[in-house]
Amino acid sequence: MDTEGDDVRDAGLPPEPGATGNAEVDAVLGRLARAAGNVGVYEDVHQSLRGILAALDPPPGPTPNRS
């Protein structure tokens, strides 16, 4: 009986993420599969995703008048 796959699940690692359609996000999420409990990697991934999401926000400025 092959239990190699069980070792990965028992280690508490998240499943490998599927493609999101955004190459930058996919690259960052791919690092999670190799994190193996390394808190520094999780923190770096979190910061990277925050930066990617922040870049999607419109720049601050006056809102258009919708009268």
PDB file with SEQRES, HELIX, SHEET and CRYST1 records, atoms N, CA, C and O in Angstrom:
SEQRES   1 A   67  MET ASP THR GLU GLY ASP ASP VAL ARG ASP ALA GLY LEU          
SEQRES   2 A   67  PRO PRO GLU PRO GLY ALA THR GLY ASN ALA GLU VAL ASP          
SEQRES   3 A   67  ALA VAL LEU GLY ARG LEU ALA ARG ALA ALA GLY ASN VAL          
SEQRES   4 A   67  GLY VAL TYR GLU ASP VAL HIS GLN SER LEU ARG GLY ILE          
SEQRES   5 A   67  LEU ALA ALA LEU ASP PRO PRO PRO GLY PRO THR PRO ASN          
SEQRES   6 A   67  ARG SER                                                      
HELIX    1 AA1 GLU A    4  ASP A   10  1                                   7    
HELIX    2 AA2 ALA A   23  GLY A   30  1                                   8    
HELIX    3 AA3 ARG A   31  ARG A   34  5                                   4    
HELIX    4 AA4 VAL A   39  LEU A   56  1                                  18    
CRYST1    1.000    1.000    1.000  90.00  90.00  90.00 P 1           1          
ATOM      1  N   MET A   1       0.851  -1.189   0.000  1.00  0.00           N  
ATOM      2  CA  MET A   1       0.000   0.000   0.000  1.00  0.00           C  
ATOM      3  C   MET A   1       0.885   1.236   0.000  1.00  0.00           C  
ATOM      4  O   MET A   1       1.790   1.344   0.827  1.00  0.00           O  
ATOM      5  N   ASP A   2       0.639   2.173  -0.915  1.00  0.00           N  
ATOM      6  CA  ASP A   2       1.444   3.384  -1.040  1.00  0.00           C  
ATOM      7  C   ASP A   2       0.887   4.455  -0.110  1.00  0.00           C  
ATOM      8  O   ASP A   2      -0.258   4.880  -0.260  1.00  0.00           O  
ATOM      9  N   THR A   3       1.694   4.887   0.845  1.00  0.00           N  
ATOM     10  CA  THR A   3       1.238   5.905   1.795  1.00  0.00           C  
ATOM     11  C   THR A   3       2.009   7.206   1.642  1.00  0.00           C  
ATOM     12  O   THR A   3       1.894   8.094   2.487  1.00  0.00           O  
ATOM     13  N   GLU A   4       2.792   7.333   0.577  1.00  0.00           N  
ATOM     14  CA  GLU A   4       3.578   8.548   0.397  1.00  0.00           C  
ATOM     15  C   GLU A   4       2.691   9.784   0.335  1.00  0.00           C  
ATOM     16  O   GLU A   4       3.033  10.809   0.924  1.00  0.00           O  
ATOM     17  N   GLY A   5       1.576   9.718  -0.353  1.00  0.00           N  
ATOM     18  CA  GLY A   5       0.644  10.837  -0.424  1.00  0.00           C  
ATOM     19  C   GLY A   5       0.055  11.180   0.928  1.00  0.00           C  
ATOM     20  O   GLY A   5      -0.236  12.344   1.203  1.00  0.00           O  
ATOM     21  N   ASP A   6      -0.127  10.166   1.787  1.00  0.00           N  
ATOM     22  CA  ASP A   6      -0.656  10.405   3.130  1.00  0.00           C  
ATOM     23  C   ASP A   6       0.313  11.237   3.957  1.00  0.00           C  
ATOM     24  O   ASP A   6      -0.116  12.042   4.785  1.00  0.00           O  
ATOM     25  N   ASP A   7       1.613  11.055   3.745  1.00  0.00           N  
ATOM     26  CA  ASP A   7       2.606  11.823   4.495  1.00  0.00           C  
ATOM     27  C   ASP A   7       2.448  13.316   4.241  1.00  0.00           C  
ATOM     28  O   ASP A   7       2.573  14.120   5.164  1.00  0.00           O  
ATOM     29  N   VAL A   8       2.177  13.686   3.008  1.00  0.00           N  
ATOM     30  CA  VAL A   8       1.991  15.094   2.666  1.00  0.00           C  
ATOM     31  C   VAL A   8       0.743  15.635   3.345  1.00  0.00           C  
ATOM     32  O   VAL A   8       0.778  16.721   3.924  1.00  0.00           O  
ATOM     33  N   ARG A   9      -0.351  14.899   3.284  1.00  0.00           N  
ATOM     34  CA  ARG A   9      -1.587  15.354   3.932  1.00  0.00           C  
ATOM     35  C   ARG A   9      -1.412  15.431   5.443  1.00  0.00           C  
ATOM     36  O   ARG A   9      -1.909  16.360   6.079  1.00  0.00           O  
ATOM     37  N   ASP A  10      -0.710  14.463   6.022  1.00  0.00           N  
ATOM     38  CA  ASP A  10      -0.501  14.451   7.463  1.00  0.00           C  
ATOM     39  C   ASP A  10       0.393  15.596   7.931  1.00  0.00           C  
ATOM     40  O   ASP A  10       0.326  15.992   9.094  1.00  0.00           O  
ATOM     41  N   ALA A  11       1.228  16.132   7.043  1.00  0.00           N  
ATOM     42  CA  ALA A  11       2.130  17.221   7.403  1.00  0.00           C  
ATOM     43  C   ALA A  11       1.374  18.542   7.545  1.00  0.00           C  
ATOM     44  O   ALA A  11       1.954  19.537   7.978  1.00  0.00           O  
ATOM     45  N   GLY A  12       0.096  18.566   7.188  1.00  0.00           N  
ATOM     46  CA  GLY A  12      -0.698  19.778   7.318  1.00  0.00           C  
ATOM     47  C   GLY A  12      -0.447  20.783   6.214  1.00  0.00           C  
ATOM     48  O   GLY A  12      -0.810  21.951   6.354  1.00  0.00           O  
ATOM     49  N   LEU A  13       0.164  20.358   5.120  1.00  0.00           N  
ATOM     50  CA  LEU A  13       0.416  21.268   4.019  1.00  0.00           C  
ATOM     51  C   LEU A  13      -0.861  21.479   3.222  1.00  0.00           C  
ATOM     52  O   LEU A  13      -1.652  20.553   3.046  1.00  0.00           O  
ATOM     53  N   PRO A  14      -1.060  22.704   2.740  1.00  0.00           N  
ATOM     54  CA  PRO A  14      -2.249  22.959   1.928  1.00  0.00           C  
ATOM     55  C   PRO A  14      -2.103  22.278   0.572  1.00  0.00           C  
ATOM     56  O   PRO A  14      -0.983  22.027   0.125  1.00  0.00           O  
ATOM     57  N   PRO A  15      -3.206  21.979  -0.079  1.00  0.00           N  
ATOM     58  CA  PRO A  15      -3.103  21.408  -1.417  1.00  0.00           C  
ATOM     59  C   PRO A  15      -2.495  22.442  -2.356  1.00  0.00           C  
ATOM     60  O   PRO A  15      -2.622  23.645  -2.126  1.00  0.00           O  
ATOM     61  N   GLU A  16      -1.843  21.982  -3.400  1.00  0.00           N  
ATOM     62  CA  GLU A  16      -1.256  22.910  -4.363  1.00  0.00           C  
ATOM     63  C   GLU A  16      -2.378  23.705  -5.031  1.00  0.00           C  
ATOM     64  O   GLU A  16      -3.349  23.122  -5.513  1.00  0.00           O  
ATOM     65  N   PRO A  17      -2.249  25.030  -5.059  1.00  0.00           N  
ATOM     66  CA  PRO A  17      -3.323  25.843  -5.627  1.00  0.00           C  
ATOM     67  C   PRO A  17      -3.429  25.659  -7.128  1.00  0.00           C  
ATOM     68  O   PRO A  17      -2.437  25.384  -7.803  1.00  0.00           O  
ATOM     69  N   GLY A  18      -4.621  25.809  -7.639  1.00  0.00           N  
ATOM     70  CA  GLY A  18      -4.843  25.757  -9.073  1.00  0.00           C  
ATOM     71  C   GLY A  18      -4.524  27.110  -9.690  1.00  0.00           C  
ATOM     72  O   GLY A  18      -4.270  28.081  -8.979  1.00  0.00           O  
ATOM     73  N   ALA A  19      -4.540  27.168 -10.991  1.00  0.00           N  
ATOM     74  CA  ALA A  19      -4.249  28.414 -11.702  1.00  0.00           C  
ATOM     75  C   ALA A  19      -5.360  29.429 -11.447  1.00  0.00           C  
ATOM     76  O   ALA A  19      -6.545  29.093 -11.443  1.00  0.00           O  
ATOM     77  N   THR A  20      -4.944  30.682 -11.235  1.00  0.00           N  
ATOM     78  CA  THR A  20      -5.903  31.757 -10.995  1.00  0.00           C  
ATOM     79  C   THR A  20      -6.197  32.549 -12.256  1.00  0.00           C  
ATOM     80  O   THR A  20      -7.184  33.283 -12.323  1.00  0.00           O  
ATOM     81  N   GLY A  21      -5.333  32.398 -13.260  1.00  0.00           N  
ATOM     82  CA  GLY A  21      -5.481  33.194 -14.475  1.00  0.00           C  
ATOM     83  C   GLY A  21      -4.610  34.440 -14.433  1.00  0.00           C  
ATOM     84  O   GLY A  21      -4.536  35.173 -15.419  1.00  0.00           O  
ATOM     85  N   ASN A  22      -3.949  34.694 -13.307  1.00  0.00           N  
ATOM     86  CA  ASN A  22      -3.032  35.826 -13.170  1.00  0.00           C  
ATOM     87  C   ASN A  22      -1.655  35.231 -12.912  1.00  0.00           C  
ATOM     88  O   ASN A  22      -1.425  34.616 -11.871  1.00  0.00           O  
ATOM     89  N   ALA A  23      -0.737  35.416 -13.863  1.00  0.00           N  
ATOM     90  CA  ALA A  23       0.581  34.780 -13.774  1.00  0.00           C  
ATOM     91  C   ALA A  23       1.341  35.213 -12.526  1.00  0.00           C  
ATOM     92  O   ALA A  23       2.041  34.400 -11.922  1.00  0.00           O  
ATOM     93  N   GLU A  24       1.218  36.482 -12.128  1.00  0.00           N  
ATOM     94  CA  GLU A  24       1.931  36.966 -10.949  1.00  0.00           C  
ATOM     95  C   GLU A  24       1.400  36.297  -9.682  1.00  0.00           C  
ATOM     96  O   GLU A  24       2.177  35.889  -8.819  1.00  0.00           O  
ATOM     97  N   VAL A  25       0.077  36.185  -9.573  1.00  0.00           N  
ATOM     98  CA  VAL A  25      -0.532  35.526  -8.413  1.00  0.00           C  
ATOM     99  C   VAL A  25      -0.190  34.041  -8.414  1.00  0.00           C  
ATOM    100  O   VAL A  25       0.126  33.476  -7.367  1.00  0.00           O  
ATOM    101  N   ASP A  26      -0.251  33.413  -9.570  1.00  0.00           N  
ATOM    102  CA  ASP A  26       0.075  31.980  -9.658  1.00  0.00           C  
ATOM    103  C   ASP A  26       1.506  31.710  -9.199  1.00  0.00           C  
ATOM    104  O   ASP A  26       1.755  30.720  -8.511  1.00  0.00           O  
ATOM    105  N   ALA A  27       2.445  32.575  -9.569  1.00  0.00           N  
ATOM    106  CA  ALA A  27       3.837  32.390  -9.173  1.00  0.00           C  
ATOM    107  C   ALA A  27       3.987  32.502  -7.658  1.00  0.00           C  
ATOM    108  O   ALA A  27       4.704  31.714  -7.041  1.00  0.00           O  
ATOM    109  N   VAL A  28       3.309  33.483  -7.062  1.00  0.00           N  
ATOM    110  CA  VAL A  28       3.394  33.668  -5.610  1.00  0.00           C  
ATOM    111  C   VAL A  28       2.741  32.493  -4.891  1.00  0.00           C  
ATOM    112  O   VAL A  28       3.300  31.972  -3.926  1.00  0.00           O  
ATOM    113  N   LEU A  29       1.564  32.068  -5.352  1.00  0.00           N  
ATOM    114  CA  LEU A  29       0.881  30.951  -4.703  1.00  0.00           C  
ATOM    115  C   LEU A  29       1.659  29.646  -4.856  1.00  0.00           C  
ATOM    116  O   LEU A  29       1.599  28.779  -3.984  1.00  0.00           O  
ATOM    117  N   GLY A  30       2.379  29.507  -5.947  1.00  0.00           N  
ATOM    118  CA  GLY A  30       3.195  28.310  -6.147  1.00  0.00           C  
ATOM    119  C   GLY A  30       4.253  28.152  -5.068  1.00  0.00           C  
ATOM    120  O   GLY A  30       4.683  27.037  -4.771  1.00  0.00           O  
ATOM    121  N   ARG A  31       4.672  29.266  -4.480  1.00  0.00           N  
ATOM    122  CA  ARG A  31       5.658  29.199  -3.398  1.00  0.00           C  
ATOM    123  C   ARG A  31       5.076  28.518  -2.160  1.00  0.00           C  
ATOM    124  O   ARG A  31       5.822  27.934  -1.373  1.00  0.00           O  
ATOM    125  N   LEU A  32       3.765  28.584  -1.978  1.00  0.00           N  
ATOM    126  CA  LEU A  32       3.157  27.949  -0.804  1.00  0.00           C  
ATOM    127  C   LEU A  32       3.391  26.442  -0.787  1.00  0.00           C  
ATOM    128  O   LEU A  32       3.569  25.847   0.276  1.00  0.00           O  
ATOM    129  N   ALA A  33       3.388  25.834  -1.958  1.00  0.00           N  
ATOM    130  CA  ALA A  33       3.588  24.388  -2.034  1.00  0.00           C  
ATOM    131  C   ALA A  33       4.977  23.995  -1.543  1.00  0.00           C  
ATOM    132  O   ALA A  33       5.192  22.864  -1.105  1.00  0.00           O  
ATOM    133  N   ARG A  34       5.917  24.937  -1.620  1.00  0.00           N  
ATOM    134  CA  ARG A  34       7.284  24.642  -1.195  1.00  0.00           C  
ATOM    135  C   ARG A  34       7.595  25.230   0.179  1.00  0.00           C  
ATOM    136  O   ARG A  34       8.729  25.118   0.644  1.00  0.00           O  
ATOM    137  N   ALA A  35       6.629  25.846   0.832  1.00  0.00           N  
ATOM    138  CA  ALA A  35       6.868  26.532   2.096  1.00  0.00           C  
ATOM    139  C   ALA A  35       7.185  25.561   3.227  1.00  0.00           C  
ATOM    140  O   ALA A  35       8.030  25.855   4.073  1.00  0.00           O  
ATOM    141  N   ALA A  36       6.521  24.415   3.253  1.00  0.00           N  
ATOM    142  CA  ALA A  36       6.752  23.369   4.263  1.00  0.00           C  
ATOM    143  C   ALA A  36       6.832  23.928   5.683  1.00  0.00           C  
ATOM    144  O   ALA A  36       7.735  23.573   6.441  1.00  0.00           O  
ATOM    145  N   GLY A  37       5.902  24.790   6.038  1.00  0.00           N  
ATOM    146  CA  GLY A  37       5.835  25.306   7.396  1.00  0.00           C  
ATOM    147  C   GLY A  37       6.794  26.445   7.686  1.00  0.00           C  
ATOM    148  O   GLY A  37       6.877  26.891   8.830  1.00  0.00           O  
ATOM    149  N   ASN A  38       7.513  26.924   6.698  1.00  0.00           N  
ATOM    150  CA  ASN A  38       8.463  28.015   6.887  1.00  0.00           C  
ATOM    151  C   ASN A  38       7.687  29.329   7.016  1.00  0.00           C  
ATOM    152  O   ASN A  38       7.146  29.836   6.033  1.00  0.00           O  
ATOM    153  N   VAL A  39       7.638  29.866   8.221  1.00  0.00           N  
ATOM    154  CA  VAL A  39       6.850  31.067   8.496  1.00  0.00           C  
ATOM    155  C   VAL A  39       7.323  32.237   7.640  1.00  0.00           C  
ATOM    156  O   VAL A  39       6.504  33.045   7.201  1.00  0.00           O  
ATOM    157  N   GLY A  40       8.595  32.342   7.400  1.00  0.00           N  
ATOM    158  CA  GLY A  40       9.117  33.430   6.579  1.00  0.00           C  
ATOM    159  C   GLY A  40       8.551  33.408   5.173  1.00  0.00           C  
ATOM    160  O   GLY A  40       8.262  34.458   4.601  1.00  0.00           O  
ATOM    161  N   VAL A  41       8.391  32.215   4.610  1.00  0.00           N  
ATOM    162  CA  VAL A  41       7.824  32.100   3.264  1.00  0.00           C  
ATOM    163  C   VAL A  41       6.350  32.507   3.289  1.00  0.00           C  
ATOM    164  O   VAL A  41       5.888  33.219   2.398  1.00  0.00           O  
ATOM    165  N   TYR A  42       5.607  32.053   4.315  1.00  0.00           N  
ATOM    166  CA  TYR A  42       4.198  32.434   4.409  1.00  0.00           C  
ATOM    167  C   TYR A  42       4.059  33.951   4.506  1.00  0.00           C  
ATOM    168  O   TYR A  42       3.187  34.538   3.865  1.00  0.00           O  
ATOM    169  N   GLU A  43       4.920  34.590   5.309  1.00  0.00           N  
ATOM    170  CA  GLU A  43       4.853  36.042   5.459  1.00  0.00           C  
ATOM    171  C   GLU A  43       5.185  36.741   4.145  1.00  0.00           C  
ATOM    172  O   GLU A  43       4.539  37.725   3.784  1.00  0.00           O  
ATOM    173  N   ASP A  44       6.188  36.237   3.429  1.00  0.00           N  
ATOM    174  CA  ASP A  44       6.559  36.826   2.146  1.00  0.00           C  
ATOM    175  C   ASP A  44       5.433  36.685   1.127  1.00  0.00           C  
ATOM    176  O   ASP A  44       5.139  37.623   0.385  1.00  0.00           O  
ATOM    177  N   VAL A  45       4.807  35.514   1.092  1.00  0.00           N  
ATOM    178  CA  VAL A  45       3.678  35.297   0.176  1.00  0.00           C  
ATOM    179  C   VAL A  45       2.537  36.250   0.526  1.00  0.00           C  
ATOM    180  O   VAL A  45       1.918  36.831  -0.365  1.00  0.00           O  
ATOM    181  N   HIS A  46       2.258  36.409   1.810  1.00  0.00           N  
ATOM    182  CA  HIS A  46       1.194  37.308   2.249  1.00  0.00           C  
ATOM    183  C   HIS A  46       1.484  38.733   1.795  1.00  0.00           C  
ATOM    184  O   HIS A  46       0.606  39.398   1.244  1.00  0.00           O  
ATOM    185  N   GLN A  47       2.695  39.202   2.019  1.00  0.00           N  
ATOM    186  CA  GLN A  47       3.058  40.559   1.605  1.00  0.00           C  
ATOM    187  C   GLN A  47       2.978  40.707   0.090  1.00  0.00           C  
ATOM    188  O   GLN A  47       2.506  41.728  -0.409  1.00  0.00           O  
ATOM    189  N   SER A  48       3.434  39.703  -0.641  1.00  0.00           N  
ATOM    190  CA  SER A  48       3.385  39.758  -2.103  1.00  0.00           C  
ATOM    191  C   SER A  48       1.958  39.858  -2.602  1.00  0.00           C  
ATOM    192  O   SER A  48       1.663  40.656  -3.492  1.00  0.00           O  
ATOM    193  N   LEU A  49       1.065  39.051  -2.033  1.00  0.00           N  
ATOM    194  CA  LEU A  49      -0.338  39.092  -2.451  1.00  0.00           C  
ATOM    195  C   LEU A  49      -0.987  40.425  -2.093  1.00  0.00           C  
ATOM    196  O   LEU A  49      -1.795  40.949  -2.860  1.00  0.00           O  
ATOM    197  N   ARG A  50      -0.640  40.974  -0.935  1.00  0.00           N  
ATOM    198  CA  ARG A  50      -1.164  42.299  -0.557  1.00  0.00           C  
ATOM    199  C   ARG A  50      -0.730  43.351  -1.567  1.00  0.00           C  
ATOM    200  O   ARG A  50      -1.522  44.210  -1.954  1.00  0.00           O  
ATOM    201  N   GLY A  51       0.521  43.285  -1.992  1.00  0.00           N  
ATOM    202  CA  GLY A  51       1.025  44.239  -2.979  1.00  0.00           C  
ATOM    203  C   GLY A  51       0.329  44.106  -4.320  1.00  0.00           C  
ATOM    204  O   GLY A  51      -0.004  45.104  -4.959  1.00  0.00           O  
ATOM    205  N   ILE A  52       0.113  42.868  -4.743  1.00  0.00           N  
ATOM    206  CA  ILE A  52      -0.581  42.625  -6.017  1.00  0.00           C  
ATOM    207  C   ILE A  52      -2.004  43.177  -5.941  1.00  0.00           C  
ATOM    208  O   ILE A  52      -2.468  43.839  -6.869  1.00  0.00           O  
ATOM    209  N   LEU A  53      -2.691  42.904  -4.839  1.00  0.00           N  
ATOM    210  CA  LEU A  53      -4.067  43.394  -4.686  1.00  0.00           C  
ATOM    211  C   LEU A  53      -4.110  44.920  -4.593  1.00  0.00           C  
ATOM    212  O   LEU A  53      -5.006  45.549  -5.154  1.00  0.00           O  
ATOM    213  N   ALA A  54      -3.151  45.512  -3.893  1.00  0.00           N  
ATOM    214  CA  ALA A  54      -3.119  46.973  -3.764  1.00  0.00           C  
ATOM    215  C   ALA A  54      -2.912  47.628  -5.126  1.00  0.00           C  
ATOM    216  O   ALA A  54      -3.456  48.702  -5.381  1.00  0.00           O  
ATOM    217  N   ALA A  55      -2.143  47.005  -5.990  1.00  0.00           N  
ATOM    218  CA  ALA A  55      -1.903  47.549  -7.320  1.00  0.00           C  
ATOM    219  C   ALA A  55      -3.167  47.535  -8.174  1.00  0.00           C  
ATOM    220  O   ALA A  55      -3.259  48.272  -9.156  1.00  0.00           O  
ATOM    221  N   LEU A  56      -4.130  46.711  -7.810  1.00  0.00           N  
ATOM    222  CA  LEU A  56      -5.389  46.645  -8.560  1.00  0.00           C  
ATOM    223  C   LEU A  56      -6.352  47.760  -8.177  1.00  0.00           C  
ATOM    224  O   LEU A  56      -7.279  48.063  -8.927  1.00  0.00           O  
ATOM    225  N   ASP A  57      -6.137  48.379  -7.002  1.00  0.00           N  
ATOM    226  CA  ASP A  57      -7.016  49.457  -6.551  1.00  0.00           C  
ATOM    227  C   ASP A  57      -6.801  50.695  -7.403  1.00  0.00           C  
ATOM    228  O   ASP A  57      -5.679  50.981  -7.821  1.00  0.00           O  
ATOM    229  N   PRO A  58      -7.880  51.433  -7.661  1.00  0.00           N  
ATOM    230  CA  PRO A  58      -7.709  52.686  -8.406  1.00  0.00           C  
ATOM    231  C   PRO A  58      -6.925  53.679  -7.548  1.00  0.00           C  
ATOM    232  O   PRO A  58      -7.014  53.650  -6.321  1.00  0.00           O  
ATOM    233  N   PRO A  59      -6.158  54.556  -8.198  1.00  0.00           N  
ATOM    234  CA  PRO A  59      -5.394  55.534  -7.419  1.00  0.00           C  
ATOM    235  C   PRO A  59      -6.336  56.489  -6.685  1.00  0.00           C  
ATOM    236  O   PRO A  59      -7.433  56.777  -7.163  1.00  0.00           O  
ATOM    237  N   PRO A  60      -5.904  56.973  -5.529  1.00  0.00           N  
ATOM    238  CA  PRO A  60      -6.758  57.915  -4.800  1.00  0.00           C  
ATOM    239  C   PRO A  60      -6.881  59.222  -5.580  1.00  0.00           C  
ATOM    240  O   PRO A  60      -5.961  59.638  -6.285  1.00  0.00           O  
ATOM    241  N   GLY A  61      -7.992  59.826  -5.439  1.00  0.00           N  
ATOM    242  CA  GLY A  61      -8.221  61.104  -6.127  1.00  0.00           C  
ATOM    243  C   GLY A  61      -9.684  61.465  -6.041  1.00  0.00           C  
ATOM    244  O   GLY A  61     -10.476  60.762  -5.415  1.00  0.00           O  
ATOM    245  N   PRO A  62     -10.031  62.553  -6.665  1.00  0.00           N  
ATOM    246  CA  PRO A  62     -11.436  62.978  -6.604  1.00  0.00           C  
ATOM    247  C   PRO A  62     -12.346  61.967  -7.296  1.00  0.00           C  
ATOM    248  O   PRO A  62     -11.978  61.376  -8.311  1.00  0.00           O  
ATOM    249  N   THR A  63     -13.510  61.781  -6.747  1.00  0.00           N  
ATOM    250  CA  THR A  63     -14.481  60.886  -7.360  1.00  0.00           C  
ATOM    251  C   THR A  63     -15.272  61.666  -8.396  1.00  0.00           C  
ATOM    252  O   THR A  63     -15.528  62.856  -8.217  1.00  0.00           O  
ATOM    253  N   PRO A  64     -15.657  61.008  -9.473  1.00  0.00           N  
ATOM    254  CA  PRO A  64     -16.425  61.716 -10.513  1.00  0.00           C  
ATOM    255  C   PRO A  64     -17.775  62.169  -9.971  1.00  0.00           C  
ATOM    256  O   PRO A  64     -18.392  61.489  -9.151  1.00  0.00           O  
ATOM    257  N   ASN A  65     -18.218  63.319 -10.439  1.00  0.00           N  
ATOM    258  CA  ASN A  65     -19.523  63.849 -10.056  1.00  0.00           C  
ATOM    259  C   ASN A  65     -20.583  63.140 -10.873  1.00  0.00           C  
ATOM    260  O   ASN A  65     -20.571  63.204 -12.102  1.00  0.00           O  
ATOM    261  N   ARG A  66     -21.492  62.472 -10.203  1.00  0.00           N  
ATOM    262  CA  ARG A  66     -22.537  61.677 -10.890  1.00  0.00           C  
ATOM    263  C   ARG A  66     -23.900  62.344 -10.748  1.00  0.00           C  
ATOM    264  O   ARG A  66     -24.880  61.664 -10.445  1.00  0.00           O  
ATOM    265  N   SER A  67     -23.985  63.623 -10.953  1.00  0.00           N  
ATOM    266  CA  SER A  67     -25.254  64.348 -10.835  1.00  0.00           C  
ATOM    267  C   SER A  67     -26.083  64.223 -12.063  1.00  0.00           C  
ATOM    268  O   SER A  67     -27.182  64.775 -12.125  1.00  0.00           O  
TER     269      SER A  67                                                      
END                                                                             
